[in-house]
Amino acid sequence: MKQENQMIAVCGLDCNGCGIFQATNDPQRAQKIVDWFKKERNEEVKIEDIRCLNCRGDRTKHWSPDCWILQCCVDKKGLEFCYECEDFPCDKLSQWAKTSKGYEEALNRLKEMKKK
């Protein structure tokens, strides 16, 4: 994997911009996320669960180890990024990208990575 791609998730999200990734080494940020879950979703989340070491890191420390994109791309197909798939961009990934601006940016990032 190229150095510049190390902090790009399998789906194209930029890990450096992710609050959960940042909270891994920032207890104050982690506490803010815990507080948000309590206030906005009435969910109890442990501060030690607010951590992620990237898609390629230890899955026991991944925020969403059951991510469908991670399972499809890495586990099932053995790829580093979705853009390496012969079906890229698949319908499911395209629909995912329509659900938020960040996901749309992630898909566009993957499309740019594919061009290189």
Secondary structure, DSSP 8 states (H G I E B T S, - for coil): --GGGTTB-TTS-BGGG-HHHHHTT-HHHHHHHHHHHHHHH-----GGG-----TTS-GGG-S-TT-HHHIIIIIIT--SSGGGSTT-S-HHHHHHHTT-HHHHHHHHHHHHHHH-
